[in-house]
Amino acid sequence: MHLDPDLTHLIITTVFSFLIGMELKTYRIQFHGANERFFFGTARTYTFAGILGYVGYRIDLSVYITILGAFTLLYAMLYFQRLKEGGQSILAFVILLLVYTFGPVTQLYPVWMPALLFVMIVFVLNAKESLQRFSEGASMHEFETLGKMVLLSAVILPLLPDSNISDYLPISPFKLWLAVVVISGISYGGYLVQKYLFPQKGYFLTGIFGGTYSSTATTVVLARKARSVGADRVIDAAIIAATAMMYLRLLVIAAVFNMAVAHRLLLPFGSMALLGMLISLFYLKHESASQVKGEYVDKNPLELGTAFLFAGLFVVMMLLTQYVTEHYGNSGLHLLSFAVGFTDIDPFILSLLTGKYSVTTTQLVSAIMIAAGSNDLLKALYALWFGGWQGGKHAALWITLLGCATIAWALWVPIS
């Protein structure tokens, strides 16, 4: 049976308005008590408000606006009285305004729009405690930095030219900054998850999420903690897990910029990540006494200074790689990859993924693997240096083996 569109819209408006009213009643009981006085607080009131919005909009826009003005005036009178009683919240009226829009929304947009609006209202209402914890732990400096990054990525990025800078630097300003945005986005996502969703949840989760944005920084932080608390298998497991996550992170970056390279990296990097996680789980399983809490790596990876420095290093690495591949070929690229592994490897790997060099895809894959393996050796040294022999020897041993295995795979195992 085919229902008239107007009847369908009215039914959708009525049902969603009623359900929002019921949800708000549940919210009042849960967070404010059953006797808490809320304006426009019954399910019937919200249902009628939704119907009025539908009917008013169907009659004329001026009628719709007039009804909205009447609601606002009535609430202003009640809110003035509420202020005398010590109340300040306007949540009920805000939700009433959203319910009042159901009528026009159901007529102007497909059904997914009012359905999405309904779901968002329900989710935000039920997320009160989570949002409070998040807002209390959030840093204003981080949001300021995030705002600047959004400005540069959403406003400036589309304005950048998409033509190559020069013949010797075959990348456009648009693609150059896009690489910075992608790396920063992946890093910042891992940072936010660790800091706000899993704070103080144990060293192992510190290693997991820390490895998604900086396995090197995570290794240093955990190694320092190992020196202070002594040998601890949970910390060993966390350091190894951070390195395992680095392989997955590099695999994701490769998939974003060069799917052919990512396809060839899937087996070696996937194997190293799996091996690293198995080793870390072995240490975690055999640790029963340690219940120490973890720490997040409190270093915002989305600082603008870091982003611009990354862009500069990206250009330098692209020029250097171009020079080495032209004058020294594949052997020179291997040596460069090994040397770069003892620094920040992201700019170098991105230059390999986005540049156009006189080398094959297989050679690019080998260079990326060598850089990753060399970076493992650096982290092993950090584990020993900052964690001491007792605190860092186990993690350093396994990270060294992972690094050597990665380099050996790149040099002697066919990559196809």
C-alpha positions in Angstrom: 0.0 0.0 0.0 1.3 3.4 -1.0 0.9 6.1 1.6 0.4 9.7 0.7 3.7 11.6 1.1 2.1 14.2 3.4 0.7 11.5 5.7 4.1 9.8 5.7 5.8 13.0 6.7 3.3 13.7 9.5 3.7 10.2 10.9 7.5 10.5 10.9 7.3 13.9 12.6 4.8 12.7 15.3 6.8 9.5 16.1 10.1 11.2 16.3 8.7 14.0 18.4 7.1 11.6 20.8 10.2 9.5 21.2 12.3 12.6 21.9 9.9 13.6 24.6 10.1 10.2 26.2 13.9 10.3 25.9 14.0 13.7 27.6 11.8 12.4 30.4 14.2 9.5 31.0 17.1 12.0 31.0 15.3 14.1 33.6 14.7 11.1 35.9 18.3 9.8 35.5 20.2 13.1 36.0 17.8 15.4 37.8 15.4 13.3 39.7 11.7 12.6 39.1 10.6 15.8 40.8 12.8 18.1 38.9 10.8 20.9 37.2 11.6 21.2 33.5 9.9 23.5 31.1 8.2 21.9 28.1 9.1 18.6 29.7 6.4 16.1 28.9 6.3 13.7 26.0 2.9 15.1 24.9 4.3 18.6 24.8 7.1 17.6 22.5 4.7 15.6 20.3 2.4 18.6 19.9 5.3 20.9 19.3 6.5 18.6 16.4 2.9 18.5 15.0 2.6 22.3 15.2 5.9 22.7 13.4 4.6 20.4 10.6 1.2 22.1 10.3 2.6 25.6 10.6 5.1 25.0 7.8 2.5 23.4 5.6 0.2 26.5 6.0 2.8 29.2 5.5 6.3 30.1 6.5 5.0 33.2 8.4 2.7 31.0 10.4 5.6 28.7 11.3 7.7 31.6 12.4 4.8 33.1 14.4 4.4 29.8 16.3 8.1 29.7 17.0 8.0 33.2 18.3 5.1 32.3 20.7 7.1 29.3 22.0 10.1 31.5 22.5 8.1 34.2 24.4 6.4 31.6 26.6 9.8 30.0 27.4 11.3 33.4 28.2 8.6 34.1 30.7 9.1 30.7 32.4 12.8 31.0 32.2 12.8 34.3 34.0 10.9 32.6 36.8 13.3 29.7 36.7 16.2 32.1 37.2 14.6 33.3 40.5 14.5 29.7 41.7 18.2 29.1 40.9 17.8 27.2 37.6 19.8 28.1 34.5 19.6 25.2 32.0 18.0 25.9 28.6 18.4 22.3 27.4 14.7 21.6 27.3 14.0 24.6 25.1 16.9 23.8 22.8 15.6 20.3 22.3 12.1 21.7 21.8 13.5 23.9 18.9 15.0 20.8 17.4 11.8 18.9 17.6 9.9 21.9 16.1 12.2 21.6 13.0 11.1 18.0 12.4 8.1 19.1 10.4 10.0 21.2 7.8 12.9 18.8 7.7 10.7 15.8 6.9 9.2 17.7 4.0 12.4 19.2 2.6 14.8 16.3 2.9 14.8 12.5 2.6 13.9 10.4 5.6 17.5 9.8 6.6 17.8 13.5 7.6 15.1 13.5 10.4 16.2 10.0 11.4 19.8 11.2 11.7 18.6 14.3 13.7 16.7 12.0 16.0 19.7 9.7 16.6 22.0 12.6 17.3 19.7 14.1 19.9 19.4 10.7 21.7 23.1 10.1 21.6 24.1 13.5 22.9 21.5 13.3 25.7 22.9 10.0 26.8 26.5 11.1 26.5 26.2 13.8 29.3 28.7 12.1 31.7 31.2 11.2 28.9 31.1 14.7 27.5 31.6 16.2 30.9 34.7 14.0 31.5 36.0 14.9 28.1 35.5 18.7 28.6 37.1 18.6 32.0 40.2 16.8 30.6 40.5 18.7 27.4 43.2 21.3 26.9 42.3 24.6 25.4 45.7 24.7 23.7 44.9 21.5 21.9 41.6 22.8 20.5 43.3 26.0 19.4 45.9 24.0 17.6 43.2 21.8 16.1 41.4 24.9 14.9 44.4 26.2 13.1 45.0 22.8 11.5 41.4 22.7 10.3 41.8 26.2 8.9 45.0 25.1 7.0 43.5 21.9 5.7 39.9 22.9 5.0 40.4 26.5 3.8 44.0 26.8 2.6 44.5 23.3 1.1 41.8 23.7 -1.6 43.4 27.0 -2.6 46.9 25.5 -3.2 47.9 24.9 -6.9 48.0 21.3 -8.0 50.8 21.7 -10.5 54.4 20.5 -9.9 56.7 22.9 -8.1 59.5 22.2 -10.6 60.9 19.4 -12.8 63.4 18.5 -10.2 60.8 18.6 -7.4 57.8 16.7 -9.1 55.2 17.4 -6.5 52.5 20.1 -6.2 52.0 22.4 -3.2 48.6 20.8 -2.8 49.9 17.2 -2.6 52.7 18.4 -0.4 50.4 19.8 2.2 47.9 17.0 1.7 50.7 14.6 2.9 51.2 16.7 6.0 47.5 16.7 6.7 47.1 13.0 6.4 50.1 12.2 8.6 49.0 14.7 11.2 45.4 13.4 11.1 46.5 9.8 11.7 48.9 10.9 14.5 46.4 13.2 16.1 43.6 10.5 16.0 45.8 8.0 17.9 46.8 10.7 20.4 43.2 11.7 21.2 42.1 8.1 21.5 44.9 7.4 24.0 44.5 10.6 26.0 40.7 10.9 26.2 39.3 7.5 25.7 41.9 5.3 27.5 43.8 7.5 29.9 45.6 5.7 32.7 44.4 2.3 31.4 47.8 0.5 31.6 51.1 0.6 29.9 50.1 -1.9 27.3 47.4 0.4 25.9 50.0 3.2 26.0 52.1 1.2 23.7 49.2 0.3 21.4 47.9 3.8 20.9 51.2 5.6 21.3 52.5 3.5 18.4 49.9 4.8 16.1 51.4 8.3 16.2 55.0 8.0 17.4 56.5 4.6 18.3 59.8 6.4 19.0 58.3 8.9 21.5 56.3 6.1 23.1 59.4 3.9 23.5 61.3 6.7 25.2 58.5 7.4 27.7 58.0 3.7 28.5 61.8 3.1 28.8 62.1 5.9 31.3 59.3 4.4 33.3 61.1 1.0 33.2 64.2 2.6 34.6 62.2 4.1 37.6 60.1 1.0 38.4 62.6 -1.7 37.4 62.2 -4.7 35.1 58.5 -5.0 34.2 57.1 -7.3 31.6 54.1 -5.2 31.0 56.3 -2.3 30.0 58.4 -4.6 27.8 55.1 -5.8 26.1 54.1 -2.2 25.6 57.3 -1.1 24.0 57.2 -4.1 21.6 53.5 -3.4 20.8 54.4 0.2 19.9 56.8 -1.0 17.3 54.2 -3.5 16.0 51.7 -0.7 15.6 54.3 1.3 13.7 54.3 -1.3 10.9 50.5 -1.0 10.7 50.7 2.7 10.7 53.1 2.8 7.8 51.0 0.3 5.9 48.0 2.6 6.2 50.0 5.6 5.0 51.2 3.6 2.0 47.7 2.6 1.2 46.6 6.3 1.2 49.3 7.5 -1.2 50.4 4.5 -3.2 48.3 1.4 -3.3 50.8 -0.6 -5.4 53.4 -0.1 -2.8 51.0 -0.9 0.0 50.0 -4.1 -1.7 53.6 -5.3 -1.7 54.2 -4.1 1.9 51.1 -6.0 3.2 52.9 -9.4 3.7 56.2 -8.2 5.2 54.7 -5.4 7.4 51.7 -7.4 8.3 54.0 -10.3 9.3 56.2 -8.1 11.4 53.2 -6.4 13.1 51.7 -9.8 13.9 55.0 -11.2 15.2 55.5 -8.1 17.4 52.0 -8.4 18.8 52.5 -12.1 19.6 55.7 -11.4 21.4 54.2 -8.5 23.4 51.2 -10.7 24.3 53.5 -13.4 25.5 55.2 -11.0 27.9 51.8 -9.6 28.9 50.4 -13.1 29.6 53.3 -14.1 31.9 53.0 -10.9 34.0 50.6 -11.5 36.9 52.0 -9.3 39.6 52.3 -5.9 37.9 49.2 -3.7 38.1 50.9 -0.4 37.4 48.9 2.2 35.6 50.0 3.7 32.3 50.8 7.1 31.0 49.9 8.7 27.7 52.6 10.3 25.8 51.6 13.9 26.5 52.9 15.4 23.3 50.5 16.9 20.9 51.5 15.7 17.4 49.3 18.4 15.7 51.4 21.4 16.6 51.7 23.8 13.6 55.4 24.2 14.1 55.8 20.4 13.8 53.6 20.4 10.7 55.7 23.1 8.9 58.9 21.3 10.0 57.5 18.1 8.6 56.7 19.9 5.3 60.2 21.2 5.1 61.8 17.8 5.9 59.5 16.3 3.2 60.8 18.6 0.6 64.4 18.0 1.7 64.0 14.3 1.7 62.4 14.4 -1.8 65.3 16.4 -3.2 67.8 14.2 -1.5 66.1 11.0 -2.7 66.0 12.4 -6.2 69.7 13.2 -6.1 70.7 9.8 -4.7 68.6 7.7 -7.1 69.9 9.6 -10.1 73.6 9.4 -9.1 73.9 6.3 -7.0 71.0 4.1 -8.0 69.5 1.4 -5.9 72.5 0.8 -3.6 72.6 4.5 -2.8 68.9 4.4 -2.0 69.4 1.5 0.4 72.2 3.4 2.2 70.1 6.5 2.4 67.1 4.5 3.8 69.2 2.9 6.5 70.6 6.3 7.5 67.2 8.0 7.5 65.9 5.3 9.8 67.9 6.9 12.7 65.8 10.1 12.3 62.1 10.7 11.7 61.2 8.3 8.9 57.8 9.7 8.0 59.0 12.5 5.7 61.3 10.1 3.9 58.7 7.4 3.4 56.2 10.0 2.1 58.7 11.3 -0.4 59.1 7.7 -1.6 55.4 7.2 -1.9 54.6 10.4 -3.7 57.7 11.2 -5.7 58.6 10.0 -9.2 62.1 8.5 -9.3 64.1 6.4 -11.6 63.6 3.3 -9.5 61.1 0.4 -9.6 58.2 -0.2 -7.2 60.1 -3.2 -5.8 63.1 -0.9 -5.0 60.8 1.6 -3.3 59.3 -1.1 -1.2 62.8 -2.3 -0.2 63.8 1.2 0.7 60.7 1.7 2.9 61.4 -1.6 4.7 65.0 -0.8 5.3 64.0 2.6 6.8 61.5 0.9 9.1 64.0 -1.7 10.2 66.7 0.9 10.8 64.2 2.9 12.9 63.6 -0.3 15.0 67.4 -0.3 15.7 67.2 3.3 16.9 64.3 2.4 19.2 66.2 -0.5 20.6 69.0 1.8 21.5 66.6 4.2 23.1 65.1 1.4 25.1 68.6 0.5 26.5 69.7 4.1 26.9 66.6 5.4 28.7 65.5 2.2 30.4 68.9 0.9 31.4 70.1 -2.7 31.0 67.6 -4.2 33.4 64.7 -2.2 32.3 65.2 -2.2 28.6 67.1 -5.3 27.6 64.1 -7.6 26.8 62.3 -5.0 24.6 65.6 -3.9 23.0 66.4 -7.5 22.0 63.0 -8.2 20.3 62.9 -4.8 18.6 66.4 -5.4 17.3 65.4 -8.8 15.9 62.3 -7.2 14.3 64.4 -4.5 12.7 67.1 -7.0 11.4 64.4 -9.3 10.1 62.8 -6.4 8.2 66.1 -5.3 6.7 67.0 -8.9 5.8 63.6 -9.4 4.1 64.1 -6.2 2.1 67.5 -7.2 0.9 67.3 -10.9 0.3 63.6 -12.0 0.1 61.8 -11.4 -3.3 59.1 -8.8 -2.8 56.2 -9.2 -5.2 
